[in-house]
Amino acid sequence: MLIKLVNKKFLSEKKNRNSSLQCYKVYALMMDQSEAETPSIKYKQFTFEDNNENTQQSLSVSIPEVLDPQYGMYVWPCAVVLAQYLWTQRQELRDKTVLELGAGASLPGVVASRCGAKVILSDNAEKPLCLENCRRSCAANGLHDITVLPLTWGEVSPELTQLPQLDIILGSDIFYEPRDFEDVLLTVAFLLRKNPKAQFWTTYQERSADWSIEVLLNRWKMSCVDVELETFDADKSELAGSSLPGNHSIEMMIITLETGDVGL
């Protein structure tokens, strides 16, 4: 079972990402700080295809990205891989209730909704710009029945406790900062205990041999199963007409409660 988040190229990738984020911050400082300033928005098109069936099927979605130092406003490689998995599971998604954690640009949640799921998008309550971008993603794809909620990992808020019954929880690259790992899994454990039959579908980028969630999974009595990318045609440098995920090392796993550990 693969539960370590590993990458031999961690130092160089971290340096490149930090450099990119620094550039975004410098750009932001150069901009007029007035709240009336219109953010710079770029729309990316993603097209998911299935050419293995007798009748070819495809799905195109448009996702807005905002030039802002809040990196949740961009589509990262993990989101494309998770969205590809959702596309391949579209028959299973129909009429399911799905919650995306740390949605940001919301590509997975938007794809799930377009596949017939009842979707709730969420992001940090202290990041209103990310929540606004969730709504922008819905509007760009004509999705008017998606709920957007402020949910901060590790906090048992009214929004968290009042969620409807869930079938699937989504999270792409939310195992990014080690300091957030426990808060993420605390929130997931809370939701799985309220919804014992639910599953947490997540993708992550391998970054460091020292990062692991094994202890936390054991603490919260959860288990995980790895999903090989080739099983859903995601072991490629290009997906959905995008150069993401590129050469990044992406993994996917499904987390559930351990058998017999149900209820709050």
C-alpha positions, 0 to 999 in steps of 0.5 A, spaced: 500 500 500 503 506 497 502 511 503 508 515 502 508 521 498 515 521 495 519 524 490 526 524 488 526 531 485 522 534 491 528 539 492 528 542 485 520 542 484 519 545 491 524 551 488 521 552 482 514 552 485 516 557 490 519 561 485 513 561 481 509 563 487 514 569 489 513 571 482 505 571 483 506 575 489 510 580 486 505 581 480 500 582 485 504 587 489 504 591 483 497 591 481 492 596 484 490 594 491 483 597 490 478 592 491 475 595 485 480 592 481 478 586 476 482 580 477 486 577 471 482 571 469 484 566 464 479 560 462 482 553 460 479 548 456 479 541 458 476 535 454 475 528 456 474 523 451 472 515 451 474 512 444 473 505 447 466 504 446 462 503 440 459 510 441 464 515 442 463 520 448 466 526 450 466 532 455 468 539 455 469 543 461 471 551 462 475 552 468 477 559 470 484 561 473 486 567 477 492 570 477 493 571 484 498 568 489 493 564 492 495 557 489 488 554 490 486 559 484 490 554 479 488 547 476 494 543 478 496 536 475 493 532 481 486 535 479 486 533 472 488 526 474 482 526 479 477 529 473 480 523 469 478 518 474 471 521 475 470 521 467 471 514 467 466 513 473 461 517 470 456 511 470 457 510 478 457 518 479 450 519 476 445 521 482 450 521 487 452 526 492 459 528 492 463 533 496 469 536 494 474 539 499 479 544 497 476 545 491 479 552 488 479 551 481 474 546 482 475 541 476 474 535 479 467 537 482 465 540 475 466 534 472 462 530 477 456 535 476 457 534 469 457 527 469 450 527 473 452 527 481 449 532 486 455 536 487 457 541 493 464 545 493 468 547 499 474 551 500 477 554 506 472 559 510 478 564 510 479 564 503 473 568 500 477 569 493 477 561 492 470 560 494 468 566 489 472 562 484 468 556 485 462 559 483 465 562 477 467 555 475 460 553 476 457 559 472 462 558 466 459 551 465 452 553 466 451 549 473 446 553 477 445 547 482 451 546 485 452 549 493 459 552 495 460 552 502 466 555 507 469 549 510 476 549 513 480 543 515 480 541 522 474 545 524 467 542 526 463 548 523 455 548 522 457 548 515 460 541 516 455 538 521 449 540 517 452 537 510 447 532 507 448 524 506 454 523 502 457 518 497 463 520 495 468 525 498 474 528 493 480 532 494 486 533 489 493 535 492 490 537 498 496 533 501 500 539 499 503 542 506 505 537 511 502 541 517 495 540 514 495 533 513 492 531 520 487 537 519 485 534 512 484 527 515 480 529 521 475 532 517 475 526 512 474 521 518 469 526 521 465 525 514 466 518 513 463 516 520 457 520 519 457 517 512 460 510 513 459 507 506 462 513 503 469 513 500 474 519 499 477 519 492 484 523 492 490 524 488 496 527 490 503 529 488 509 525 490 514 530 493 518 528 499 520 521 502 519 524 509 512 525 508 507 520 510 500 519 512 500 512 515 500 514 522 494 518 521 490 513 517 491 508 523 490 513 528 483 515 525 482 508 523 482 509 516 485 504 510 487 506 503 487 502 497 492 505 491 488 506 484 494 505 478 493 510 473 493 506 467 487 502 470 483 509 468 488 511 462 491 517 466 498 514 466 500 520 460 504 526 460 497 529 457 490 529 459 484 532 457 487 536 451 492 539 457 499 538 458 498 537 465 500 532 469 506 533 465 512 529 468 510 530 475 509 523 479 501 523 481 498 517 485 491 516 487 488 512 492 481 511 495 480 512 503 475 508 507 473 507 514 476 500 517 471 495 517 467 495 523 469 502 525 462 506 524 458 512 527 461 518 531 
